[in-house]
Amino acid sequence: MDETFEKVDFSYTDKATSTKKEVQTLEIIEYGAKEKAPETTFEAAPESAIVTKPEVREAEPEASQKIIRDNQTGVSYEKLFGR
């Protein structure tokens, strides 16, 4: 949720064990928690600090499982089948 919404607690208490369980929303799973980060300043790096990219090798395909939730955005063919 953004700053226009009131703070919300997405959790519940298990009556059998009396433990509080946190629930992750789809927004937190996709984009992470939005904590206000301190502002940082950047300085230009000296030319001697510039690093060239190493040669990238094509990754071997690997079996995996992707879970797509209802109303999930940002899912593309490339993200699903790219590797």
N, CA, C and O atoms as a GROMACS GRO file, in nm:
protein
  332
    1MET      N    1   0.085  -0.117   0.000
    1MET     CA    2   0.000   0.000   0.000
    1MET      C    3   0.090   0.124   0.000
    1MET      O    4   0.201   0.122   0.054
    2ASP      N    5   0.042   0.229  -0.060
    2ASP     CA    6   0.123   0.351  -0.060
    2ASP      C    7   0.082   0.442   0.055
    2ASP      O    8  -0.005   0.408   0.136
    3GLU      N    9   0.145   0.557   0.061
    3GLU     CA   10   0.126   0.647   0.174
    3GLU      C   11  -0.014   0.709   0.181
    3GLU      O   12  -0.046   0.771   0.282
    4THR      N   13  -0.097   0.694   0.078
    4THR     CA   14  -0.232   0.750   0.082
    4THR      C   15  -0.327   0.662   0.164
    4THR      O   16  -0.437   0.706   0.198
    5PHE      N   17  -0.287   0.540   0.197
    5PHE     CA   18  -0.369   0.450   0.275
    5PHE      C   19  -0.322   0.447   0.420
    5PHE      O   20  -0.205   0.472   0.449
    6GLU      N   21  -0.415   0.416   0.509
    6GLU     CA   22  -0.379   0.400   0.649
    6GLU      C   23  -0.298   0.272   0.666
    6GLU      O   24  -0.308   0.182   0.583
    7LYS      N   25  -0.219   0.264   0.773
    7LYS     CA   26  -0.140   0.144   0.800
    7LYS      C   27  -0.235   0.028   0.830
    7LYS      O   28  -0.328   0.042   0.910
    8VAL      N   29  -0.210  -0.086   0.766
    8VAL     CA   30  -0.296  -0.203   0.780
    8VAL      C   31  -0.213  -0.321   0.828
    8VAL      O   32  -0.099  -0.339   0.786
    9ASP      N   33  -0.271  -0.401   0.917
    9ASP     CA   34  -0.203  -0.520   0.969
    9ASP      C   35  -0.264  -0.642   0.901
    9ASP      O   36  -0.377  -0.680   0.931
   10PHE      N   37  -0.188  -0.705   0.810
   10PHE     CA   38  -0.235  -0.825   0.742
   10PHE      C   39  -0.184  -0.947   0.818
   10PHE      O   40  -0.085  -1.009   0.780
   11SER      N   41  -0.254  -0.980   0.925
   11SER     CA   42  -0.217  -1.097   1.005
   11SER      C   43  -0.343  -1.152   1.071
   11SER      O   44  -0.448  -1.088   1.072
   12TYR      N   45  -0.329  -1.272   1.125
   12TYR     CA   46  -0.439  -1.333   1.198
   12TYR      C   47  -0.382  -1.414   1.314
   12TYR      O   48  -0.264  -1.447   1.315
   13THR      N   49  -0.467  -1.444   1.411
   13THR     CA   50  -0.425  -1.523   1.526
   13THR      C   51  -0.489  -1.660   1.518
   13THR      O   52  -0.611  -1.673   1.509
   14ASP      N   53  -0.405  -1.763   1.521
   14ASP     CA   54  -0.452  -1.901   1.520
   14ASP      C   55  -0.513  -1.931   1.657
   14ASP      O   56  -0.442  -1.928   1.758
   15LYS      N   57  -0.643  -1.960   1.661
   15LYS     CA   58  -0.711  -1.982   1.789
   15LYS      C   59  -0.660  -2.106   1.861
   15LYS      O   60  -0.655  -2.109   1.984
   16ALA      N   61  -0.621  -2.209   1.787
   16ALA     CA   62  -0.575  -2.333   1.849
   16ALA      C   63  -0.443  -2.314   1.922
   16ALA      O   64  -0.424  -2.368   2.031
   17THR      N   65  -0.351  -2.237   1.862
   17THR     CA   66  -0.218  -2.221   1.923
   17THR      C   67  -0.195  -2.081   1.980
   17THR      O   68  -0.094  -2.058   2.045
   18SER      N   69  -0.286  -1.989   1.955
   18SER     CA   70  -0.275  -1.848   1.999
   18SER      C   71  -0.150  -1.780   1.945
   18SER      O   72  -0.094  -1.692   2.009
   19THR      N   73  -0.107  -1.822   1.826
   19THR     CA   74   0.009  -1.758   1.764
   19THR      C   75  -0.038  -1.666   1.652
   19THR      O   76  -0.134  -1.694   1.580
   20LYS      N   77   0.032  -1.556   1.640
   20LYS     CA   78  -0.001  -1.458   1.536
   20LYS      C   79   0.074  -1.497   1.409
   20LYS      O   80   0.194  -1.524   1.413
   21LYS      N   81   0.003  -1.501   1.298
   21LYS     CA   82   0.063  -1.539   1.169
   21LYS      C   83   0.052  -1.422   1.073
   21LYS      O   84  -0.056  -1.368   1.052
   22GLU      N   85   0.163  -1.384   1.015
   22GLU     CA   86   0.169  -1.276   0.918
   22GLU      C   87   0.129  -1.327   0.780
   22GLU      O   88   0.163  -1.440   0.744
   23VAL      N   89   0.057  -1.246   0.704
   23VAL     CA   90   0.016  -1.281   0.568
   23VAL      C   91   0.085  -1.185   0.473
   23VAL      O   92   0.076  -1.064   0.490
   24GLN      N   93   0.153  -1.239   0.374
   24GLN     CA   94   0.218  -1.154   0.274
   24GLN      C   95   0.120  -1.124   0.162
   24GLN      O   96   0.058  -1.215   0.106
   25THR      N   97   0.107  -0.997   0.130
   25THR     CA   98   0.019  -0.959   0.020
   25THR      C   99   0.093  -0.977  -0.112
   25THR      O  100   0.215  -0.986  -0.115
   26LEU      N  101   0.018  -0.981  -0.221
   26LEU     CA  102   0.077  -0.998  -0.353
   26LEU      C  103   0.172  -0.882  -0.385
   26LEU      O  104   0.275  -0.903  -0.449
   27GLU      N  105   0.138  -0.761  -0.341
   27GLU     CA  106   0.225  -0.645  -0.366
   27GLU      C  107   0.360  -0.661  -0.298
   27GLU      O  108   0.462  -0.627  -0.357
   28ILE      N  109   0.362  -0.712  -0.176
   28ILE     CA  110   0.489  -0.731  -0.105
   28ILE      C  111   0.570  -0.841  -0.171
   28ILE      O  112   0.692  -0.831  -0.183
   29ILE      N  113   0.503  -0.948  -0.215
   29ILE     CA  114   0.573  -1.058  -0.283
   29ILE      C  115   0.635  -1.009  -0.412
   29ILE      O  116   0.750  -1.042  -0.442
   30GLU      N  117   0.560  -0.930  -0.491
   30GLU     CA  118   0.610  -0.882  -0.620
   30GLU      C  119   0.712  -0.770  -0.609
   30GLU      O  120   0.814  -0.770  -0.679
   31TYR      N  121   0.685  -0.674  -0.521
   31TYR     CA  122   0.767  -0.553  -0.519
   31TYR      C  123   0.847  -0.533  -0.391
   31TYR      O  124   0.929  -0.441  -0.384
   32GLY      N  125   0.825  -0.615  -0.291
   32GLY     CA  126   0.896  -0.599  -0.165
   32GLY      C  127   0.828  -0.494  -0.078
   32GLY      O  128   0.743  -0.418  -0.124
   33ALA      N  129   0.868  -0.491   0.047
   33ALA     CA  130   0.811  -0.394   0.140
   33ALA      C  131   0.866  -0.256   0.107
   33ALA      O  132   0.985  -0.240   0.079
   34LYS      N  133   0.779  -0.158   0.110
   34LYS     CA  134   0.820  -0.022   0.078
   34LYS      C  135   0.849   0.053   0.207
   34LYS      O  136   0.761   0.118   0.264
   35GLU      N  137   0.971   0.044   0.251
   35GLU     CA  138   1.016   0.121   0.366
   35GLU      C  139   1.082   0.246   0.312
   35GLU      O  140   1.151   0.241   0.210
   36LYS      N  141   1.062   0.355   0.379
   36LYS     CA  142   1.123   0.479   0.332
   36LYS      C  143   1.273   0.471   0.357
   36LYS      O  144   1.318   0.468   0.471
   37ALA      N  145   1.350   0.467   0.251
   37ALA     CA  146   1.495   0.458   0.260
   37ALA      C  147   1.553   0.598   0.274
   37ALA      O  148   1.499   0.694   0.217
   38PRO      N  149   1.662   0.611   0.347
   38PRO     CA  150   1.724   0.743   0.356
   38PRO      C  151   1.779   0.786   0.221
   38PRO      O  152   1.826   0.704   0.143
   39GLU      N  153   1.773   0.915   0.197
   39GLU     CA  154   1.824   0.965   0.070
   39GLU      C  155   1.976   0.953   0.068
   39GLU      O  156   2.042   0.982   0.167
   40THR      N  157   2.029   0.912  -0.045
   40THR     CA  158   2.173   0.898  -0.057
   40THR      C  159   2.222   0.990  -0.168
   40THR      O  160   2.149   1.024  -0.261
   41THR      N  161   2.346   1.028  -0.154
   41THR     CA  162   2.408   1.109  -0.259
   41THR      C  163   2.512   1.025  -0.329
   41THR      O  164   2.575   0.939  -0.267
   42PHE      N  165   2.530   1.050  -0.455
   42PHE     CA  166   2.624   0.972  -0.534
   42PHE      C  167   2.737   1.062  -0.581
   42PHE      O  168   2.715   1.177  -0.620
   43GLU      N  169   2.857   1.008  -0.577
   43GLU     CA  170   2.973   1.080  -0.628
   43GLU      C  171   3.023   1.008  -0.752
   43GLU      O  172   3.010   0.886  -0.764
   44ALA      N  173   3.078   1.083  -0.844
   44ALA     CA  174   3.133   1.022  -0.965
   44ALA      C  175   3.254   0.937  -0.930
   44ALA      O  176   3.340   0.978  -0.852
   45ALA      N  177   3.259   0.818  -0.988
   45ALA     CA  178   3.371   0.728  -0.964
   45ALA      C  179   3.491   0.771  -1.048
   45ALA      O  180   3.474   0.815  -1.162
   46PRO      N  181   3.610   0.759  -0.994
   46PRO     CA  182   3.728   0.791  -1.076
   46PRO      C  183   3.740   0.691  -1.190
   46PRO      O  184   3.693   0.578  -1.180
   47GLU      N  185   3.804   0.733  -1.299
   47GLU     CA  186   3.815   0.646  -1.417
   47GLU      C  187   3.886   0.515  -1.386
   47GLU      O  188   3.858   0.414  -1.450
   48SER      N  189   3.976   0.516  -1.289
   48SER     CA  190   4.048   0.393  -1.254
   48SER      C  191   3.956   0.291  -1.187
   48SER      O  192   3.991   0.173  -1.180
   49ALA      N  193   3.840   0.334  -1.138
   49ALA     CA  194   3.747   0.244  -1.071
   49ALA      C  195   3.648   0.179  -1.167
   49ALA      O  196   3.570   0.093  -1.125
   50ILE      N  197   3.649   0.217  -1.293
   50ILE     CA  198   3.554   0.162  -1.389
   50ILE      C  199   3.593   0.018  -1.420
   50ILE      O  200   3.708  -0.011  -1.455
   51VAL      N  201   3.497  -0.071  -1.407
   51VAL     CA  202   3.520  -0.214  -1.428
   51VAL      C  203   3.446  -0.257  -1.553
   51VAL      O  204   3.330  -0.221  -1.573
   52THR      N  205   3.512  -0.334  -1.637
   52THR     CA  206   3.445  -0.385  -1.757
   52THR      C  207   3.369  -0.511  -1.722
   52THR      O  208   3.406  -0.583  -1.629
   53LYS      N  209   3.262  -0.538  -1.796
   53LYS     CA  210   3.181  -0.656  -1.772
   53LYS      C  211   3.256  -0.782  -1.816
   53LYS      O  212   3.320  -0.783  -1.921
   54PRO      N  213   3.246  -0.887  -1.735
   54PRO     CA  214   3.305  -1.013  -1.779
   54PRO      C  215   3.218  -1.075  -1.888
   54PRO      O  216   3.100  -1.041  -1.902
   55GLU      N  217   3.277  -1.166  -1.963
   55GLU     CA  218   3.201  -1.232  -2.069
   55GLU      C  219   3.092  -1.318  -2.007
   55GLU      O  220   3.117  -1.395  -1.914
   56VAL      N  221   2.969  -1.303  -2.058
   56VAL     CA  222   2.855  -1.375  -2.003
   56VAL      C  223   2.829  -1.499  -2.087
   56VAL      O  224   2.818  -1.491  -2.210
   57ARG      N  225   2.818  -1.613  -2.020
   57ARG     CA  226   2.790  -1.738  -2.090
   57ARG      C  227   2.640  -1.764  -2.081
   57ARG      O  228   2.576  -1.729  -1.982
   58GLU      N  229   2.585  -1.826  -2.184
   58GLU     CA  230   2.442  -1.860  -2.186
   58GLU      C  231   2.417  -1.967  -2.080
   58GLU      O  232   2.487  -2.068  -2.076
   59ALA      N  233   2.317  -1.946  -1.996
   59ALA     CA  234   2.284  -2.040  -1.888
   59ALA      C  235   2.214  -2.162  -1.946
   59ALA      O  236   2.137  -2.153  -2.042
   60GLU      N  237   2.241  -2.276  -1.885
   60GLU     CA  238   2.176  -2.400  -1.925
   60GLU      C  239   2.032  -2.397  -1.875
   60GLU      O  240   2.006  -2.346  -1.766
   61PRO      N  241   1.938  -2.451  -1.952
   61PRO     CA  242   1.798  -2.457  -1.904
   61PRO      C  243   1.790  -2.542  -1.778
   61PRO      O  244   1.862  -2.641  -1.764
   62GLU      N  245   1.702  -2.504  -1.689
   62GLU     CA  246   1.684  -2.582  -1.568
   62GLU      C  247   1.535  -2.592  -1.537
   62GLU      O  248   1.458  -2.500  -1.566
   63ALA      N  249   1.495  -2.703  -1.480
   63ALA     CA  250   1.355  -2.724  -1.445
   63ALA      C  251   1.322  -2.641  -1.323
   63ALA      O  252   1.400  -2.634  -1.228
   64SER      N  253   1.205  -2.579  -1.325
   64SER     CA  254   1.161  -2.502  -1.209
   64SER      C  255   1.009  -2.490  -1.212
   64SER      O  256   0.944  -2.526  -1.311
   65GLN      N  257   0.955  -2.439  -1.105
   65GLN     CA  258   0.811  -2.421  -1.094
   65GLN      C  259   0.784  -2.274  -1.066
   65GLN      O  260   0.849  -2.214  -0.981
   66LYS      N  261   0.688  -2.216  -1.137
   66LYS     CA  262   0.648  -2.077  -1.116
   66LYS      C  263   0.505  -2.078  -1.064
   66LYS      O  264   0.418  -2.143  -1.122
   67ILE      N  265   0.480  -2.005  -0.957
   67ILE     CA  266   0.346  -1.994  -0.903
   67ILE      C  267   0.293  -1.855  -0.940
   67ILE      O  268   0.354  -1.753  -0.906
   68ILE      N  269   0.180  -1.854  -1.010
   68ILE     CA  270   0.118  -1.728  -1.051
   68ILE      C  271  -0.012  -1.715  -0.974
   68ILE      O  272  -0.096  -1.804  -0.978
   69ARG      N  273  -0.027  -1.603  -0.904
   69ARG     CA  274  -0.146  -1.581  -0.822
   69ARG      C  275  -0.251  -1.503  -0.900
   69ARG      O  276  -0.220  -1.440  -1.001
   70ASP      N  277  -0.375  -1.508  -0.853
   70ASP     CA  278  -0.483  -1.430  -0.914
   70ASP      C  279  -0.445  -1.283  -0.917
   70ASP      O  280  -0.393  -1.230  -0.819
   71ASN      N  281  -0.471  -1.218  -1.028
   71ASN     CA  282  -0.447  -1.074  -1.048
   71ASN      C  283  -0.300  -1.035  -1.041
   71ASN      O  284  -0.270  -0.916  -1.024
   72GLN      N  285  -0.209  -1.128  -1.053
   72GLN     CA  286  -0.066  -1.095  -1.050
   72GLN      C  287  -0.028  -1.026  -1.180
   72GLN      O  288  -0.068  -1.069  -1.288
   73THR      N  289   0.051  -0.920  -1.169
   73THR     CA  290   0.096  -0.848  -1.286
   73THR      C  291   0.246  -0.870  -1.305
   73THR      O  292   0.313  -0.926  -1.218
   74GLY      N  293   0.296  -0.826  -1.418
   74GLY     CA  294   0.439  -0.836  -1.442
   74GLY      C  295   0.485  -0.973  -1.488
   74GLY      O  296   0.605  -1.001  -1.488
   75VAL      N  297   0.393  -1.059  -1.528
   75VAL     CA  298   0.428  -1.192  -1.576
   75VAL      C  299   0.437  -1.185  -1.727
   75VAL      O  300   0.339  -1.150  -1.794
   76SER      N  301   0.552  -1.218  -1.782
   76SER     CA  302   0.569  -1.214  -1.926
   76SER      C  303   0.623  -1.349  -1.975
   76SER      O  304   0.668  -1.432  -1.895
   77TYR      N  305   0.617  -1.369  -2.104
   77TYR     CA  306   0.671  -1.490  -2.164
   77TYR      C  307   0.820  -1.504  -2.129
   77TYR      O  308   0.867  -1.612  -2.095
   78GLU      N  309   0.891  -1.392  -2.139
   78GLU     CA  310   1.035  -1.394  -2.110
   78GLU      C  311   1.064  -1.436  -1.966
   78GLU      O  312   1.156  -1.514  -1.942
   79LYS      N  313   0.985  -1.385  -1.871
   79LYS     CA  314   1.006  -1.422  -1.731
   79LYS      C  315   0.970  -1.568  -1.704
   79LYS      O  316   1.032  -1.632  -1.619
   80LEU      N  317   0.871  -1.620  -1.776
   80LEU     CA  318   0.831  -1.758  -1.755
   80LEU      C  319   0.921  -1.858  -1.826
   80LEU      O  320   0.960  -1.960  -1.769
   81PHE      N  321   0.956  -1.828  -1.953
   81PHE     CA  322   1.025  -1.926  -2.036
   81PHE      C  323   1.160  -1.878  -2.088
   81PHE      O  324   1.221  -1.947  -2.170
   82GLY      N  325   1.209  -1.764  -2.042
   82GLY     CA  326   1.330  -1.703  -2.096
   82GLY      C  327   1.454  -1.791  -2.086
   82GLY      O  328   1.531  -1.797  -2.182
   83ARG      N  329   1.475  -1.858  -1.976
   83ARG     CA  330   1.593  -1.941  -1.959
   83ARG      C  331   1.570  -2.075  -2.021
   83ARG      O  332   1.658  -2.161  -2.017
   0.00000   0.00000   0.00000
